[in-house]
């Protein structure tokens, strides 16, 4: 991820998931922060959404 377009693409894919309230990935740090309801969505679905955007994610 290297630009604002990449940032927007990832955030859009993740925030489209039911149960995700906020997704933010600063271009500088490349660390995605997500606030979500774990009763509705899990980290595997978030990783899959990032992959759908064309990137990889490693949950921490």
Buried (B, 14 or more C-beta within 10 A) or exposed (E): BEEEEBBEBBBEBBBEBEBBEEBBBEEEEEEBEBEBEEEEBBEEBBBBBBEEBEBEBEEE
